[in-house]
Amino acid sequence: MTTNRRRKYLLLNEENPLYAYLYLAPYLALFVAFIALPIIESMRISLYDWSLIGPPPRYVGLGNYAYLFTEPTELFLPSLKHTLQYAVGSVPLFVVASLFLALAVDAVKKGKAFFQISFVLPMVINVAAISIIWIWIFDPTSGLLNYYARQIGLPPQNLLGHEETAMWTIVAVSFWWGVGFPFLVYLSGLQDIPQTMYEAARIDGANAWHCFKDITLPLLRPTLLFICVMQVIGAFQVFGQVYILTGGGPYDSTRVVVQHMYLTGFQDFEMGLAAAMAWILFSILIVFTLIQFRVFRVGERLEY
């Protein structure tokens, strides 16, 4: 019996329990080399005072984490606040508006493919190209927006140049660029709902609101959870459009965490501080994700 079992592990065939790992080995090797090891290394770096062009790394323990909340420049906490502001503005917009867009397109009988392509097309354009296009549109002197504003007698608007409007303008640009992803996911979820359930509900006298509340939303719960989690993660990782549209201005009013992390690491060469910021951001995302899972689980229990 032992000999047969040993021979089973020695033979290279599909009966060998280790056979599947041969197919997984290339991915696992790349995962370890480019994801797992860098993650572990970033945790180690966050415990050191390390400047790329300065003296050798010096172990400081949790000193980098403590410094970030008391740094003299007072940039980390404001950048965290601005990131939260962006998340508060963008996540509900993505989650709710894209759902109603998907519902509207799903109800269309003709031309559905045209609307699908229209919403998804901006996703394939690079964030740098998208941002440059919108910089031109919002230009206070020669931009397309202000051109039409002057045509109807309105004064020129510098939406990216004022602290009160810059972040919300970035939210609008981000929505235009990224709405295609949640839209497609919602549309896929809607098409998986059997139409017979709606027909049976209408026979029983249910109107459109009852169908949405009692059929669509409950059956879209896994999709809704996925969209919420992904949008929260994306909101806290926002960088490209902020960096190009405003550079964090005006007066650091749109400076977000990832931008502050990038500037700290690759402009100020403080790699220990930048790594500590990354782990703080990771911890925040873990907390928000667990909260969302908890909220959806409680909501599911209340339904039943």
C-alpha positions in Angstrom: 0.0 0.0 0.0 2.8 2.4 0.9 4.7 1.4 -2.2 1.7 2.1 -4.4 1.2 5.5 -2.8 4.9 6.4 -3.2 4.8 5.3 -6.9 1.7 7.5 -7.3 3.7 10.6 -6.2 6.7 9.7 -8.3 4.9 9.2 -11.6 4.3 12.4 -13.6 0.7 11.9 -14.7 -2.8 13.2 -14.0 -3.2 10.8 -11.1 -0.4 12.5 -9.2 -1.8 15.0 -6.7 1.1 17.3 -7.4 0.5 17.3 -11.1 -1.7 20.5 -11.0 1.1 22.4 -9.4 3.1 22.1 -12.5 0.6 24.3 -14.3 0.4 26.7 -11.4 4.2 26.9 -11.0 4.8 29.7 -13.6 2.1 31.9 -12.1 3.2 31.2 -8.5 6.8 32.0 -9.4 5.8 35.4 -10.9 3.4 36.0 -8.0 6.0 35.4 -5.4 8.7 37.4 -7.3 6.6 40.5 -8.2 3.8 40.6 -5.6 4.4 38.6 -2.5 8.1 39.5 -1.9 7.6 43.2 -2.7 4.7 43.3 -0.2 6.9 41.8 2.5 9.8 44.1 1.6 7.5 47.2 1.8 6.5 46.2 5.3 10.2 45.9 6.2 11.0 49.2 4.6 8.2 50.9 6.5 10.1 50.2 9.8 13.3 52.0 8.6 14.3 55.6 8.1 15.7 55.1 4.6 16.5 57.8 2.1 17.6 56.6 -1.4 20.3 59.2 -1.6 21.2 59.5 2.1 22.8 57.3 4.8 22.2 53.6 5.2 18.7 52.6 6.4 18.2 53.0 10.2 15.7 50.9 12.1 13.0 53.1 13.7 10.3 50.6 14.4 6.9 52.3 14.3 8.5 55.7 14.2 7.5 56.4 10.6 3.8 55.6 11.4 3.9 58.0 14.4 5.6 60.7 12.4 3.0 60.6 9.6 0.3 61.7 12.1 2.4 64.5 13.6 4.6 65.5 10.6 5.5 69.2 10.7 4.4 69.8 7.1 0.9 68.6 8.0 0.4 67.0 4.6 -0.5 63.4 5.2 -3.7 63.9 7.3 -5.0 66.6 4.8 -4.2 64.3 1.9 -6.2 61.5 3.7 -9.0 64.0 4.2 -9.0 64.9 0.5 -9.0 61.2 -0.5 -12.0 60.6 1.8 -13.7 63.6 0.2 -13.1 62.1 -3.3 -14.4 58.8 -2.1 -17.6 60.3 -0.6 -18.3 62.1 -3.8 -17.4 59.4 -6.3 -18.4 56.1 -4.7 -22.2 56.8 -4.3 -22.2 58.3 -7.8 -20.6 55.3 -9.4 -22.7 52.8 -7.4 -26.1 54.5 -7.9 -25.8 56.3 -11.2 -24.2 53.3 -13.0 -27.0 51.1 -11.7 -29.7 53.3 -13.2 -27.8 53.6 -16.4 -27.7 49.8 -16.6 -31.4 49.6 -15.9 -32.2 52.1 -18.6 -30.0 50.4 -21.2 -31.3 46.9 -20.2 -34.8 48.2 -20.9 -33.9 49.5 -24.3 -35.2 47.2 -27.1 -33.2 48.6 -30.0 -29.8 50.2 -30.1 -28.6 48.5 -26.9 -25.2 47.8 -28.3 -24.7 51.5 -29.2 -25.3 52.6 -25.6 -23.0 49.8 -24.3 -20.2 50.9 -26.5 -20.8 54.6 -25.6 -20.4 54.0 -21.9 -17.5 51.6 -22.2 -15.4 53.4 -24.8 -13.8 56.0 -22.5 -12.4 53.1 -20.4 -10.0 52.1 -23.2 -8.5 55.6 -23.3 -5.4 56.2 -21.1 -6.0 58.3 -18.0 -3.3 60.7 -19.2 -5.1 61.3 -22.5 -8.4 61.7 -20.8 -7.0 64.2 -18.3 -5.4 66.3 -21.1 -8.7 66.4 -23.0 -10.5 67.6 -20.0 -7.8 70.2 -19.1 -8.5 71.7 -22.5 -12.3 71.6 -22.0 -12.0 73.3 -18.6 -9.4 75.9 -19.7 -10.7 79.3 -18.4 -9.7 81.2 -21.5 -9.9 78.9 -24.5 -11.7 75.9 -23.2 -14.8 74.4 -24.8 -16.9 74.7 -21.6 -16.2 78.4 -21.3 -16.7 79.0 -25.0 -20.3 77.8 -24.6 -20.6 79.6 -21.3 -19.8 82.9 -23.0 -22.3 82.2 -25.8 -25.1 82.2 -23.2 -23.8 85.1 -21.3 -22.1 83.4 -18.3 -18.8 84.5 -17.0 -15.7 82.2 -17.5 -15.4 79.4 -15.0 -12.1 78.1 -13.7 -13.4 74.9 -12.2 -10.0 73.3 -11.7 -8.5 76.5 -10.3 -10.7 77.0 -7.2 -10.5 75.0 -4.0 -14.3 74.8 -3.8 -14.8 73.1 -7.2 -11.6 71.4 -8.1 -12.2 68.1 -6.3 -15.8 67.8 -7.5 -14.6 68.5 -11.0 -12.2 65.6 -10.7 -15.0 63.4 -9.4 -17.1 64.3 -12.5 -14.2 63.5 -14.9 -13.5 60.2 -13.1 -17.2 59.3 -13.4 -17.2 60.0 -17.2 -14.1 58.0 -17.6 -14.8 55.0 -15.3 -18.6 54.5 -15.3 -18.2 51.8 -18.0 -16.9 49.2 -15.5 -19.7 49.2 -13.0 -22.2 49.7 -15.8 -21.0 46.5 -17.5 -21.0 44.5 -14.3 -24.5 45.7 -13.4 -25.7 45.0 -16.9 -24.3 41.5 -16.7 -26.1 40.9 -13.4 -29.4 42.2 -14.7 -29.3 39.9 -17.7 -28.9 36.9 -15.3 -32.2 37.7 -13.6 -34.9 35.4 -15.1 -37.6 37.4 -16.8 -40.2 35.0 -15.6 -39.9 36.5 -12.1 -40.9 39.9 -13.4 -43.7 38.5 -15.4 -45.1 36.6 -12.4 -44.8 39.8 -10.3 -46.7 41.9 -12.9 -49.4 39.3 -13.0 -49.7 39.7 -9.2 -50.1 43.4 -9.7 -46.6 44.6 -8.9 -45.5 47.9 -10.5 -42.0 48.9 -11.6 -41.0 50.1 -8.1 -42.0 46.8 -6.5 -40.2 44.8 -9.2 -37.0 46.9 -8.6 -37.3 46.7 -4.8 -38.3 43.1 -4.3 -36.6 41.4 -7.3 -33.9 43.4 -8.9 -32.1 44.7 -5.7 -32.1 41.4 -3.8 -30.8 39.4 -6.8 -28.2 42.1 -7.5 -26.9 42.0 -3.9 -23.6 40.1 -4.8 -23.1 42.4 -7.7 -23.8 45.5 -5.6 -21.3 44.3 -3.0 -18.6 43.7 -5.6 -19.2 47.2 -7.1 -19.1 48.9 -3.7 -15.9 47.2 -2.7 -14.1 47.9 -6.0 -15.2 51.5 -6.1 -14.0 52.2 -2.5 -10.7 50.6 -3.4 -10.4 52.6 -6.6 -11.4 55.9 -4.8 -8.7 55.5 -2.2 -6.1 54.7 -4.9 -7.0 57.6 -7.1 -3.9 59.3 -8.5 -3.5 59.7 -12.3 -6.4 62.1 -13.0 -5.6 64.2 -9.9 -1.9 64.4 -10.7 -2.5 65.6 -14.3 -5.6 67.7 -13.8 -4.5 69.7 -10.8 -1.2 68.4 -9.6 -2.7 68.4 -6.1 -3.7 72.1 -6.3 -4.9 74.6 -5.9 -3.1 75.1 -2.6 -2.9 71.3 -2.0 -6.8 71.1 -1.9 -6.8 68.0 -4.1 -3.6 66.4 -2.9 -4.6 62.7 -2.3 -2.8 60.0 -0.3 -1.3 58.1 -3.3 0.1 61.4 -4.7 1.6 62.3 -1.4 3.0 58.8 -1.2 4.5 59.1 -4.7 6.1 62.5 -4.0 7.4 61.4 -0.6 9.1 58.3 -2.1 10.3 59.6 -5.5 10.7 63.3 -5.0 11.8 63.5 -1.3 13.4 60.0 -1.5 11.9 59.1 1.9 11.1 55.4 1.1 10.4 54.4 4.7 7.7 57.1 5.1 6.2 56.2 1.7 6.0 52.5 2.6 4.3 53.4 5.9 1.7 55.4 4.0 1.1 52.4 1.8 0.4 50.2 4.8 -1.8 52.8 6.4 -3.8 53.0 3.2 -4.0 49.2 3.0 -5.3 49.0 6.6 -8.0 51.6 5.8 -9.1 49.7 2.8 -9.3 46.4 4.8 -11.4 48.1 7.4 -13.8 49.6 4.8 -14.1 46.3 3.0 -14.9 44.4 6.2 -17.5 47.0 7.0 -19.2 46.6 3.6 -19.2 42.8 3.9 -20.8 43.2 7.4 -23.4 45.7 6.2 -24.5 43.5 3.3 -24.6 40.4 5.5 -26.8 42.2 8.1 -29.0 43.5 5.3 -29.4 40.0 3.9 -30.4 38.6 7.3 -33.0 41.4 7.8 -34.6 40.5 4.5 -35.1 37.0 5.6 
